[in-house]
Amino acid sequence: MLSRTAAELYWLSRYLERAENTARMLDVAWNLSLIPFSVTARDELSAPLIISGSMERYLETHGTLQVHNVLHFFTFDQDNPGSIYNSLRIARENAHAVRGKITSEMWEGINTTWIELQEMSSAGLLSIGVSSFFDWVKQRSHLFRGAAYGTIMRNDAFRFLRIGTFIERADNTARILGVRQQADTASDSSAVQFYRWNALLRSVGAFEAYREIYSDSISFDNIAELLILRAEMPRSLRSCVEMLCELLPTIEGNAGINAKRQAAVLFARMRYGDIDHIMNVGVQEYLEDFLRRINELADTLRQDYLEVL
Amino acid sequence: MFPCTPPGTGIYDEMLLQDGSVREHYAAYWKWLNQRPLEEMERKRREAELLFHRVGITFAVYGESRGTERLIPFDSLPRIIPAQEWSALEEGIRQRVLALNMFLHDIYHDQRIIREGRLPAEQVFGNAHYQPCMQDVNLPNDIYAQISGVDLIRDDSGNWFVLEDNLRTPSGVSYMIENRRMMMRLFPELFSTNPVAPVDHYPSLLLETLQQGSFVSHPNVVLLTPGRYNSAYFEHAFLAQQMGIELVEGADLFVKDGHVFMRTTAGPQRVDVIYRRIDDDYLDPLAFRQDSALGVPGLLSVYREGNVAIANAVGTGVADDKSIYPYVPDMIRFYLDEEPILHNVPTWQCRNPKELDHVLHHLPDLVVKEVHGAGGYGMLVGPASTAEQIAQFRERLKARPDNYIAQPTLSLSTCPIFTAAGIAPRHIDLRPFVLSGRDIRMVPGGLTRVAMQQGSLVVNSSQGGGTKDTWVLEEPSC
């Protein structure tokens, strides 16, 4: 496969995954901002800005944290490179460039998403309904993934799409967990605690999974285990890395030896990792190390496959 | 009866006669149409538009903001050509393309046509599209234009004329195929009652033609596009996918050790045939325009060594130029010793003072075109222009007469399209596509382009023109 094509498929799915993650994160922030805890409301509004690293850019334009400004910033703001609007735009542009390599159902899916997004953008978030817009984003992402699963051949195109998804997802889960655990302070009342953890779980779609696996009340140790080490949890760091480890060796040709090794080393650390050890090291340190490694892997992927000179 | 605006007087209409009756080859379609309510056709029109948008069959418009995409208007009333008429046309087109390829081979080798005084030397050597680097380069099957498009029109008596030849990178064939698919999706019942010759196998014929243009067996064929912001990008992606070949940009290719390679996830892979959809000027920054970011440095030297094939060949533009056009009938006589089957539109060459004089005196009645122009840009349609526009054009013409040719304003035939008030006539042309490899192959019909504005004669998509499905009917229907 052409390196450029592989890169476009990879970024197509990374940006689509990013749009979905942004929608999840904002949906939770929006819901919690409606709950009358003054402490949490502010935290919930700033969390997405911190996680995406765009607090400075936001404050430059808007000055203060206002719920509708934050929502606009992450949805239809064309000047924010991290807005859902721009993520979907770039995803669709990449799809356009490789439309010959994806199935017509995948292309029509993402092209329709783009056409509808433009209509929604001119209608405005409030007239659509905040939560229904986020639901729509998630559904469009599911639809594309479903169309991909159901229609595309199991070739390198499929693999690079999947690799993009898991790199982006691992990065996202690690960031959310990192920012959320910093907000954990002993002074919080148990009710506030509950909503905080609840928000974290729901923003990675893991609330139901948590309830099923852990019967006791919500604790940070359990959440960390669930989102870092659990193999059953599709958004856990381990699941993402495991998929990368499976996918890389199946790419045609003998390139990418460095990427394969880095992925395998990272997976071994998680496969045989242990939550007590992580708690001893410190979750913050562990996540920083993970982020460094996953981004190093992304860099190596770029050099080995996507920008071959 | 289906609401219907009659054709204009003195204009040949493909479907309707002046007395309002329909031509024989439209009888079955007309009968079918009259059983349809107007609302249904309007609904189908909207359905088609939605489908085209969803599938993304769009084109980019130059001069509008980067990446602006528009739909080419599609009209679902087919343009029908009886099979008998088509076979005469096809014979004429094959003859013409054969002679043009022989002409290209000649001027890049022995230049017989010039030495024997049949064509002024400066018309070739002074032409901006003449490529001296092609002298004595031998190509497989001696074919220069593997893919050509011949634009045809009909005058008020229904006589066919060649308006121009397209031997560089003719586009539009994807619309020919997609229009047929759309018609079969919208009106499947029409195809069970009308024996319409199929066109869907064009991509496989194209691939075979490209493979035949290589010196190696089982060549690796790629399609080279300027990229996704090009106006015809949809077509590039469509054809690459239909042929199952890689769609590459200049940056995906590189030259090493006398061969062309593409960058892949599994390392460099050799390329044998490049179906390029970029102009000569941009192919190789080392040989042509240095500022070109679209091309591949060193490509031309590999090509001249015969280690890669390029379709169409470098330097074909010299044969489809409007200043060469008047000589094509004579080329047919010269190379084939045959009389041309298809006629040229009478053409005045403004480079000749006498002809320029005639043109300047009759500007309001003529169409004046730049010799190197394309896409309907930079032309004057005398009868449709204001006195002021004509005066402005007169000055440009006088300043650079050799840059222009003039032709009588042919009325162009019309074919009805669907409008909100029923069907109404619009002017059309026809672009059949011709594939030249070891032999010449065509699919029946081609792309019918429509000037969607009432009375307009400009069918180019860049100027708001639309398209229709083109049917070659195997036998008269009853």
Interface residues (C-beta under 8 A of the other chain):
Chain A: M1 L2 S3 R4 T5 A6 E93 H96 A97 R99 G100 K101 S104 W107 E108 N111 T112 I115 D156 F160 I251 E252 G253 N254 A255 G256 Y305 L306 V308 L309
Chain B: H53 R54 V55 G56 G67 G227 R228 A237 F238 A240 Q241 E246 L247 V248 E249 A251 D252 M262 R263 T264 T265 A266 G267
